[in-house]
């Protein structure tokens, strides 16, 4: 994995590069090892329990974590859509090491596809719109990536930033796309009303069933947003599975090799350009999907919803969590999306706090809160080598 | 098309005025890139702080439009000094907080870029939340004229009244237009001479050419890097005042758009190339004006962004080629 002593001068590189900085003292692998040491049935039971808990979150209304001021289901959906975006950007930034500052552009293309073809210009079915949205964003990812991925790393960031703004300004100035007033009546997912689920009500530490407050299972309305959260959560699980398979496959290794050292990867027979393009397209795919879900939940979109600062928040989520580690970026997305919703008044300070967080993390912990396992291992090897070299010097 | 031909002179002059501002801000990108090969993403915020410093000076002095000429010149010079000082200070702060540690550790470019992006947003937000921040210290009422409506446009009362000087092709060229274009060219020549002739300028060129060899020859690299940031900041401060004289408003998030355009100008002229910055600024200003005359003014920013994308893709070395080191004495 690592080529011994890190040459400090990797041109495009995030990666090994992301591994320097001060080290935390405790062994974060301990919990993971204990869990993976459990017998298989117990492990599956634990995972199943966690999944059920995640699905039940909007019904449980647990006092400390639920939000008093806004519908908890809506907050959970927002968090879930950030998680989805972060997973997509993680493929681009974390696995392939390409800094994309225009990721919101893909999000916008997904959202606009659903809104324009579902409400403004045609009334197509939601089931048709979602695949179309994903198809369009993936194509636009390839179209953008094919010429731009040849420029060097930091220029790529600026080109993508320009691209994101061009998308927003085009939507703002084109009457056919709804211009500044935006698009209303975006189609919602079709409802299948099966049964009703009661919420819990808490008094102190005891919970009661609240029979007045019920969520109709899979009714996608305006007031109760829990079904949107379930939809997004399901999509996340599917994406997580695909992400895991990709990462462990030849493709994942090719991405990592490209990120670590493009020239070396090319010499080893990795067609780096092709794999970078694939990463870009996969990232666009997930970004578009997330945008499409966002639009069909919101029911209304306008160019204001796709500001550049959203791109920066997405990058912050990935970098804060730990680029390249899917659990890390999920944590990052939760931090970025959930804190402002939970603590009123924090919203205003959000960009200041996450801007400062990016600054501090880049300087002191560029690998993020939870760095990828291989980065940690590479770091350990680097440290060992350093210790050996020092020993040799002394002798 | 006919709009472009009928208003050709006006579009050209205002394009050059815009271009002069872009060019001066572009210097900050070009100098830092030349020396460190890093994109100084937060340079736009250096400019933004300078523009507020200029506004605050006019608020503090409270000069009415139409005062005697010496008073007007005095206030403008004071505003210029304040803008240059604040911008230079913010640039030095930026170097200290966002870059120094990363430069010392020879961190990858992407990490430095992320650090600068974070700094950029934090700085802009500090300006946007300045009313809250002074509120913590209980100074909200005392500083009201400075922090009022922090999230809105802040107006600059130009003590110099705009007067027409002469008319060419149906457009009356004003004194402000002339001042802006002339001072940008003068400052650019001064900077060029500074880099060619002074000891610090020689150091900047040496570090840009080969920083290790320069260090071996006794150039203090860290001092040169600081000087580079300072010079870029001072130029951004001057650009801030010139911008305000023509456009009259600034805003906590005005830096972003101007920054991207100035960066475009720097790349257009050849990033790292000091003379290219002004040329790139002028070309971009003209392209924006002609472009928006042709396809509609709401597409102005799209023209600039498209130009940026196209140059980066097809001629990333810019018009004059990118090198600070090659500018020989």
Interface residues (C-beta under 8 A of the other chain):
Chain A: X8 X9 X10 X11 X12 X13 X14 X17 X18 X20 X97 X99 X101 X147 X148 X150 X151 X152 X153 X154 X155 X157 X158 X159 X161 X162 X163 X165 X166 X169 X170 X172 X173 X308 X309 X312 X315 X316 X319 X348 X349 X351 X352 X354 X355 X356 X357 X358 X359 X360 X361 X362 X363 X366
Chain B: X38 X39 X97 X98 X101 X102 X105 X106 X107 X108 X109 X110 X111 X112 X113 X114 X115 X117 X118 X119 X120 X121 X122 X123 X124 X125 X126 X129 X132 X256 X260 X263 X296 X298 X299 X301 X302 X305 X306 X308 X309 X312 X313 X316
